[in-house]
Amino acid sequence: MTKRFGHVIASSLAAILLLTSSAALAQRQVLDKIIAVVDDGVILQSEFDERMAEIQQRAVQMNMPLPAPTLLREQIMESLIIENLQIQLAERVGIRFDDDTLNRVIADLAQSSSMSFDQYVGALEEQGVYLQTRERIRRELAVNEVQRGMVNRRISITDQEIENYLNSEAGRTAMAPDYLVNQILIPVPESDSPAIQQAKQAFARELYDRINAGADFAQVRMEAQQAATANPPRGFPVSGGELGWRKADQLPSLFVDIVPSMRIAQVNEPIRSANGFHIIQLSDVRGDSTRLVKQTQSRHILIAPSEIRTEDQARRLAETVYQRIMDGEEFNVLARQFSDDTTTVVAGGDLGWVSDGGMPPEFEQRIRDSEVGVVIAPFRTSFGWHVAEVTGRREQDLSREFRRQQAQNVLRQRKFDIELENWMLEIRDEAYVKHIN
């Protein structure tokens, strides 16, 4: 499983795993007992006591009031019942997480607590909760994965919903890119004489030329600030820094028409404002909807070894087919006659337009190194022997597809929370639960 699962549960676990009270630990020494049967599983008294202790500790830390004791007990039991049902479902469908995955999550928790992995583990072991922590993480991961799988299949998003969202004010705002702008400001107060203003303009141009020639933006700003302090007659006061991530309409009005047309790392010429001379650099862009993707169109003939064709026979047949193409026979005709790729044989071996990274690496490397229109001599991959040809290359703008995918993700997340609650209510209603006093 990917690292993202660690981030999903880090916020909920980091605050509590190192704070389990000695009273809660002492309770685990008491002989455990079953307090509820849930379908094929059980809830233990120790599970209830631990959950109660955690909630009480968090309430104290966050200065939050708790419900009445009876209501709190009911809420904890319901939470444990639904969690137990999800764990059982995870076991039935074979969801498992290995030790490496658990270690990655623990590493994330350690980092969020400003500790090394070994320090964090040592702290857990010192409190006697290391094994319980690993099991708790394993359960959290299993629950998250079950929820993701079971709830996503209940969600459908229509093309019309996507279009409506993209055309809405909320959609346009959310889809707009964020810009990270860095600036150097050379202040020009009203008291400056025309000669001083002209000197500051020349100074701004000097800094711009240095950056434009390859000097680091932040380094140039720092050196200018140091020079102003060390040599006031020569240097001028300099300020600035990163403006933080902002959408175009959140930028200073002076920059609104300039920044969106800049390239990442590009520096704009000094701009004069009422405050002084500004030199700006576009440090980064996120959420940019422009997606130019390199694509390759190619075709191939696959000759695969089989029970009735040896490796040597497959190679020699591929060489024969290649030679017949070089002698003038049509590639697509020979593909329909000889290719073992059932998905492309009818199309004469045509693989269509494929974005970079969309083919098996061993095949894509040969395609990438070939010129358009050149038939590639037989080469071997894990699928068999190929005769291939690149028939075209292009850059395709996939901005619309990217924006639609972003919109779909937003809409899916909106529906996810609602469907999750509905699904948990359903599995709870269908479950067999017996409380044991």
N, C-alpha and C positions, 0 to 999 in steps of 0.2 A: 504494500500500500504506500502511497506517496506521503511526502512530508506534511502535506496540508492538514492531515488528521491531527497532528500535534498541535497546530494552531487552533483547531476547532475546539479542543478541550482544555487548552492551556489556561485560558482565563478562568475557567471554573474550577480547575484543580490546583493551580499554583498557590492560590490564597489559602488553601485548606490542608494540603498534604503535609506541610511542615508544622501545622498548628494543632494537631490532634492532642487533646488534653490527656494528662496522666489518668484522670478518672475514667475516660473512655477506654483507655488501654487496659485498665484494671478490670473493667467489666468483661473483657474478652476472656479473662481467666475463669470466669464463672461458667459452669457447665451450660452449654448452649441448649436451646430448645426451639422446636418448630412452632411458629405463631400463626402461620397461614399456609395452606396448600393452594398452589396456583397451577391449574392444569397438571403438567408432569413435573412441576418444580415446587420448591418450598421457599418460604421466607423465614430466616432465623431471627431469634431475639437479638443476637449480636449485630446483625445488619441494621435492625431498627434502631438500636442504641447508638451505633456509630453515626447513622444519618441524623438522628436527633442531636447528638453532640456537635456535629458539624454545623447544623443550622443555628443552633444556639450561639456558637462561637462567632459565626459570621454576623449574626444579629448584633452581638456586642461590639464587634470591630467596626461595623458600619452604622452603629447607633440607630438600629431599626427596631420598631416594635414587632412582637410576635403575636400570632393569633391566640385565642384562648386555648388552653392546654388540650381540651377535647378535640377542637377543630384541628389543631396542629398535628395531633396523633393521627387523625383521619387522613389529613393531607399527605403525611409521610407514608402511611400504609398504601394509599392509592399510588403514590409515586413508585414505591417499591414493587407493587403488583404489576404496573405497566412496564417497568424496567425488566422484571423477571420474564414477562411474556415476550418481550423483544429479544432477550438473551436466548430463550428457548427457540425462537424462530431462527436466530442467527445460527444456532447449533444445527438445526434441521437442514438449513440450506448450505451448510458447510463453510460458513464464514470463520476464518481463523487468522490470527495475527502472530507472526513469529517474533522471536526475541529481538532481532535487529530492529523491527518496527517499534517495539516497546522502548528500546534504548534510544531511538531517535526522538520519541516523544519526551522521554525523561530528559534528554539533552536540551530540548526546547524549554521545558519547565525550569531546568537549572539556569538557563540563560535569562529567562524572565525574572528569576530571583537573584540575578547578578552573582551566580555561583558557577563553578566548573562542574562538569559531570560527576567527577569523583567526590567533590565536596557535597553535592546535593545527595548523592547516594549515601555518603557517610552520615549525613544528617538524618536521613530516613532510617538507616540502620541503628543509629544511636537511640532513636526513639522507638525502635522495634516495629516499624511499620513499612519496611521496604517491600516485603513480599505482598502485603496487603495493597500497597500502592500499585505495584505492577499488575495485580489482579484487577484493581479498580480501573486502571488505564485500559486494560484489555477489554473489560466490559463496556467502557465508554466508547471505545473504537467500534466494537461489535454493534452497539446500539446505533451509532451514527451511520454505519454502513447499511444496516437493515432499514433504517428510516430513509436513507437516500434511495435505495433500490425499490422499496415498496411504495413510497410516496410519489416518486418521479413517474412511475408508470400510470399513476392516476391523473396526471396533469396533461392536458392538451392545450396547445396554443395555436390559434388559427392565424392564417396570413393576414386577415383583416385586423385582428388584435395587434399584430406587430405594426401594421401600417398606421393604425390609429395612434399607437404610442409614439411612433416616430414623428407624426404630424402634430402631436400635442406639445404644449409649452414645456411640460415637465420632461418629455422625451427629448426635445431640442436642447434643453439645458443640460440634461444628463449626458447626451451624446457629444456635446461640444468639448473640444480638447482643452486640457490644462497646460499652461505654459509656466516654465521656471525661468525667470529673467534675472540676470545679474546686472548690476549697474555701478558706474562710477559717476559721482556728482561733484563737479567743481562749482561751488556756490559763487554767485555773483550778486552781492547785495546792491541796493540802490546807491549806496555811497561810493561805489567804485567809479573811478574816473574812466573816460573812454579809453585812455591808454592802458589802464589795468584790465579793462574788459577785453581789449584786443590781445593783451598778453595771455590772459586766461584762455581765450579761444585758441591761440597758438599752442598753449600747453595741452589743452584737450586734444588737439590734433596730433600732437607728439605722442601722447599716450595711446591714442587710437592706432597710429601707424605702428607702434611697437607691438600691440596686440595683434593687429592684422598681419604682421610679419611672422607671427608664431609664438610670441611671448604669452605666458599664462595670465589670464585676466585678473585673477585674485592676487597673483604675485605683483603685477604692475600696480594695482591699487595699493597694496601694502607698502611697496617701495615709495610710491608717491606720498603716502601719508607720513612715512618715516622722514622723507626728504623735507616735507613741510615743517616737521618738528625740529629737525637738526639744522636746517638752513632756511630760516623764514624768508630772507630776502629773495632766495631763488625759488623756493617751493611755494605752492599755493595750497590752502586747506582743501582736503579731499575727503569725501564720505561715500557711503554706498553700501552695497552688499546685495544678497539675494532677496528678492521680493516675496519669495514663497510661491507655492503652486497657486495659480490664479487662472480663471477663465478669461477670455478676451475682454468681456464687459466689466471685469473686476480690475483690469489694469489701469494705471493712470491714463487719463484721456490722451496725453501726449504720445503714448505708446500703442494705443488701440489699433491704429491703422498700419502700424509698422510691424509689430511682433508676429501676427499670423502669417505674414509672407516671408519671414526669415527662416533660414535653415538652422538646424541644430549646430551650435558652436559658432554661428555667424555673429560678427560684431557690426553694429550699425555705426555710421559716422556720427560725430557729436551733434546733438540736438540742443537747440537753445530753448529755454523756457524762462518764465519769470524768476525761477529759482537759481538758474545757472546753466551750465553745460552738462548734458547727460551723455554718457557712453554706455550703451546697453549691449548685452550678449544674450542670445537665447541658449540657455544651458541645456534644456531638455523639453520634450513634449510628451505627454501621456494622453491616451485616449484619442490620438489623432486618427481620424476616419480614413485618411488616405492610405490605401494598401495596394501598392504596385508590386505584383508578384511575377517573378520570372517563370515562364512555362515553356515546355518543350513538347512538340508533337513528333511522334516516332511510330515506327512499325517494326514488327519482328516476326521471325519464323522460329518456333521452338521445336527442336528435335530432342525428345527425352528418352533416355534408356528405359527399358521395360523388361518384362519377363520374356518377351520375344525379340528384344533388340538389345544387344550388348552395348557397353560403353563405347567400344571401338567402332561398332557399326553405327551408332548414333553420331559419333564424330565424323566418320567418313561420309554419311548421308548429308550432314550439315555442310561439309566441304563441297559436295557435289551440287547441292542447291545453290550455294554461294557462287560457284563457278558458272552455273547456268544463268544466274542473274547478271554476272559480269559479261556473259556472252550475248546479252540482250533480251532475255526472257523477262516477262513482267513479274515484278515482286509479288503483287497481290494475287496473281494467278497461282504462283508456286506456293504461297502461304495457304491458300484454300486447299491445295493438294497435299501438302506435307506437314503443316504446323500441328503440333499437339496441344496448342493453347486453345481450348474450346471456347473461351470467352472472346477471342479476337479472330478466330478462323473465318467466320462468315464475312467479317469486314476486311478481309485480306491482310490480316495481321495488324491493322491500325489500332494503336493504343490511345489515340485521341490526345487532347491537350492535357498535360499533367504538370502540376506545380512542382518546383524544386523540392526535393525531399519526399515526393509522393510515390517513388518507385523503390524497389529493393536496392539497397546501397550498391551491391556488386554489379547490378545491371545499370543503375544510374551513373556510376562512374564511367563506364564505357560510353554511354550516351553523351555525357557531359564533355568528354574529350574529343568527340567527333564533330566534324563540320557538317552543315546541312547538305543533303544530297549525296553524301558519301556512304556507300554500303560497307558496313563493318564486317570484317572477316569473322568466321565462327569463333565464339568464345564461350567458356563454360561458366555457369552459375549453379547454384544448388538445385535449380529446376531442370537443368539439362543444357544442351547446346543451342546457342542463339545465332541467327543471322539477323542483323538489325540495320536500320537506317533512320537518321534524323531527317524529318521532312519539314520542320519549321521551328522557329524560336520567336518568342514575343514576351512583352511585359503586359500583363493583364491587370486592369484596375478592378480589384475585388472590394472596393470601398463599400458598395451597396450591400454585398454579402456580409461583410464584417459588421456593418451597422445593424443589419437585421439580426445577426447572431447576438450582438450586445443587447438589443432590445428583447430578444427572446429570453436571454439569461435574466434580465431584470423582471420580466413578467413571470418567469418560472419561479423566481425567488419569492415574489409577492404571493403566488398561489401556494407555494410550498408550505408556508407556515399554517395556512388555513387547512390544507389537505392533511398535514401532519396531525393536527388536532382532531380532525374528523376520523382519520385512520386509527388513532389511539383510542378514541371513544368506541369505535367498532370492535377492535380486538378486546377491549375491556368488557364490552357487553356480551361478547361471545365466549368469554373465558369461564372456566369453572373455578370458583374461589371459595375456600372454606376457611374461616377464621377459627383458630384454636386458642382457647383461653389458657 
